[in-house]
């Protein structure tokens, strides 16, 4: 109760001011909450959209990779992780990657832009497996590396539209004959590929060029043409394998001399 008119007026003004401040604070708080919730919704929507797009792309590429029999290209994703190069058939998440398209063996493309005299060599990959296979089947490790480089560029997931798989691009029939159960397994693939390469070297009296031609076109074609078949792809392949072979041999000599 007010006993003085001035006091009552001052009290009303103070009460009104307090109400105005309280209302302003409430309105500000409500606005802040609304803005925060809006930001959360936007982030959630963007994340959901990104994840949906990633899954759709992964499904599309998985379908493409499984349809190699129809002649479509096969895609493999290459990226760096912890200093190492990683290959996968699934779209990498939140990391920069390179898409590699395989239609045939790496060195078979007539339109290849690779400088075979200067392209980086793979001197350390699968060293133990290559060394063991080389000793078991008495094949020059440099030739093994040259063939792997020419066939798959050392990508264990490489697949051609013709059905060849793995590091040494083994066809299903060849893989079965060589005792390979899983062509995507690097150790099995290399051992089976070297075993097959050793048989070709034996068939063609140790001639590495003819063995390489037979690896590409089949031994029957080499025998039928009494030499490297007159197929442009096979002749190009053999030339590139020879370049790589000499380079790997030179690196081995340098390593042994150091």
C-alpha positions in Angstrom: 0.0 0.0 0.0 1.3 3.5 -0.9 0.8 6.3 1.6 2.3 9.0 -0.7 1.4 9.7 -4.3 5.0 10.2 -5.4 6.1 7.0 -3.8 3.4 5.1 -5.5 4.3 6.6 -8.9 8.0 5.7 -8.4 7.1 2.2 -7.4 4.9 1.8 -10.6 7.7 3.1 -12.8 10.2 0.7 -11.2 7.8 -2.2 -11.5 7.2 -1.4 -15.1 10.9 -1.1 -15.9 11.6 -4.4 -14.2 8.8 -6.1 -16.2 10.2 -4.6 -19.4 13.8 -5.9 -18.6 12.4 -9.3 -17.6 10.4 -9.5 -20.9 13.4 -8.5 -22.9 15.6 -11.1 -21.3 12.9 -13.8 -21.8 12.6 -12.8 -25.5 16.4 -12.8 -26.0 16.6 -16.3 -24.3 13.8 -17.6 -26.5 15.5 -16.2 -29.7 18.9 -17.8 -28.7 17.3 -21.2 -28.2 15.4 -20.9 -31.5 18.6 -20.0 -33.3 20.6 -22.8 -31.7 17.9 -25.4 -32.5 17.8 -24.1 -36.1 21.6 -24.5 -36.4 21.4 -28.0 -35.0 18.7 -28.9 -37.5 20.7 -27.5 -40.4 23.9 -29.4 -39.4 21.8 -32.6 -38.9 20.2 -32.2 -42.3 23.6 -31.5 -44.1 25.1 -34.6 -42.4 22.2 -36.8 -43.3 22.3 -35.5 -46.9 26.1 -36.2 -47.1 25.7 -39.7 -45.7 22.9 -40.5 -48.0 24.9 -39.3 -51.0 27.9 -41.3 -49.9 25.8 -44.5 -49.5 24.2 -43.9 -52.9 27.6 -43.5 -54.5 28.9 -46.5 -52.8 26.0 -48.6 -53.9 26.3 -47.4 -57.5 30.0 -48.2 -57.6 29.5 -51.5 -56.0 27.0 -52.3 -58.7 29.5 -51.2 -61.4 32.3 -53.3 -60.0 30.1 -56.4 -59.9 29.1 -56.0 -63.5 32.4 -56.5 -65.1 31.0 -59.2 -67.3 28.9 -56.7 -69.2 32.1 -54.8 -70.2 31.8 -51.9 -67.8 34.8 -50.3 -66.2 35.9 -51.3 -62.7 36.7 -48.6 -60.2 39.2 -48.8 -57.3 39.8 -46.0 -54.8 43.4 -45.1 -53.9 44.3 -42.9 -50.9 47.1 -42.3 -48.3 46.8 -43.3 -44.7 49.5 -43.2 -42.1 52.1 -42.8 -44.8 51.0 -45.8 -46.8 49.0 -46.2 -50.0 45.7 -47.9 -49.6 43.4 -49.4 -52.3 39.8 -50.2 -51.7 36.6 -51.0 -53.6 34.5 -48.8 -51.2 34.3 -45.0 -51.3 36.6 -43.6 -48.6 34.8 -41.4 -46.0 36.1 -37.9 -45.2 39.4 -38.4 -46.9 40.9 -37.3 -50.2 41.1 -40.2 -52.7 41.9 -40.9 -56.3 39.6 -43.0 -58.5 41.4 -45.6 -60.7 39.5 -47.1 -63.6 40.5 -50.5 -64.8 39.5 -51.8 -68.3 42.5 -54.0 -68.9 46.0 -54.6 -67.6 47.9 -51.5 -66.6 50.5 -51.7 -69.4 48.0 -52.9 -72.1 46.4 -49.5 -72.9 47.6 -48.3 -76.3 46.7 -44.7 -75.2 48.6 -44.8 -71.9 50.3 -41.6 -71.0 52.7 -43.3 -68.6 56.4 -42.6 -69.1 57.7 -46.2 -68.8 61.3 -45.1 -68.6 60.7 -42.8 -65.7 57.6 -44.0 -63.9 58.2 -44.8 -60.2 59.3 -48.3 -59.5 57.8 -50.5 -56.7 61.0 -51.8 -55.1 59.8 -52.8 -51.6 56.1 -53.9 -51.9 55.5 -57.6 -51.1 59.2 -58.2 -50.9 59.0 -61.4 -48.8 56.3 -63.0 -50.9 58.1 -62.2 -54.2 61.4 -63.5 -52.8 59.9 -66.7 -51.6 58.1 -67.3 -54.9 61.2 -66.4 -56.9 63.3 -69.0 -55.0 60.6 -71.7 -55.2 60.0 -71.4 -58.9 63.4 -70.1 -59.9 62.2 -66.9 -61.6 64.1 -63.6 -61.6 62.5 -61.3 -58.9 63.0 -58.4 -61.3 60.8 -60.2 -63.9 58.2 -60.8 -61.3 58.1 -57.1 -60.3 58.0 -56.1 -64.0 55.0 -58.4 -64.7 53.1 -57.2 -61.5 53.9 -53.6 -62.4 52.6 -54.1 -66.0 49.5 -56.0 -64.9 48.2 -54.1 -61.9 50.7 -51.4 -61.0 50.9 -53.3 -57.6 47.2 -52.9 -56.8 46.0 -56.1 -55.2 42.4 -55.1 -55.9 42.8 -54.6 -59.6 40.3 -56.3 -61.8 39.8 -56.2 -65.6 36.5 -56.3 -67.4 37.7 -59.7 -68.8 37.7 -61.1 -65.3 41.4 -61.1 -64.5 42.1 -60.3 -60.8 44.7 -59.3 -58.4 48.4 -58.3 -58.5 49.3 -60.6 -61.4 45.8 -60.4 -63.0 45.0 -64.1 -62.9 42.0 -65.3 -65.0 39.7 -67.6 -63.0 40.8 -70.7 -64.9 44.5 -70.0 -64.5 44.1 -69.2 -60.8 42.3 -72.6 -60.3 45.0 -74.4 -62.2 47.7 -72.8 -60.1 46.0 -73.7 -56.9 44.8 -70.1 -56.0 41.7 -70.0 -53.9 41.5 -66.3 -53.4 42.9 -64.1 -56.2 42.5 -61.0 -54.1 44.9 -62.4 -51.5 48.4 -61.0 -52.4 50.4 -64.0 -51.3 48.2 -66.5 -53.1 48.0 -64.3 -56.2 51.8 -63.8 -56.4 52.6 -67.4 -55.8 50.1 -68.6 -58.4 51.2 -66.0 -60.9 54.9 -66.8 -60.5 54.1 -70.5 -60.8 52.3 -69.8 -64.1 55.1 -67.5 -65.3 57.7 -70.2 -64.5 55.7 -72.7 -66.7 55.7 -70.2 -69.5 59.5 -69.7 -69.2 60.0 -73.4 -69.3 57.7 -73.8 -72.4 59.7 -71.0 -74.3 63.2 -72.1 -73.2 63.7 -69.2 -70.8 62.9 -66.5 -73.3 61.5 -63.7 -71.1 59.9 -61.8 -74.1 58.1 -64.8 -75.3 57.0 -65.7 -71.8 55.7 -62.1 -71.3 53.8 -62.4 -74.6 52.3 -65.7 -73.6 51.3 -64.2 -70.2 49.3 -61.5 -72.1 48.0 -63.4 -75.2 48.2 -67.0 -74.1 50.9 -69.6 -74.9 48.9 -71.0 -77.8 49.0 -67.6 -79.6 52.8 -67.4 -79.2 53.2 -71.0 -80.5 50.8 -70.4 -83.4 52.7 -67.3 -84.6 56.1 -68.8 -83.8 57.0 -65.7 -81.7 55.3 -62.6 -80.3 51.8 -62.4 -81.8 51.1 -59.5 -84.2 48.6 -58.1 -81.8 49.2 -54.4 -81.1 48.2 -54.8 -77.5 50.5 -57.7 -76.9 53.5 -56.1 -78.7 53.0 -52.9 -76.7 52.7 -54.9 -73.5 56.0 -56.9 -74.2 57.9 -53.6 -74.9 56.8 -52.1 -71.7 57.5 -55.2 -69.7 61.1 -55.2 -71.1 61.6 -51.5 -70.1 60.4 -52.2 -66.6 62.4 -55.4 -66.4 65.7 -53.6 -67.3 64.9 -50.9 -64.8 64.2 -53.3 -62.0 67.4 -55.2 -62.8 69.4 -52.1 -62.7 68.0 -51.1 -59.4 68.8 -54.6 -58.0 72.4 -54.2 -59.2 72.7 -50.8 -57.5 71.2 -52.2 -54.3 73.6 -55.2 -54.3 76.6 -52.9 -54.9 75.7 -50.5 -52.1 
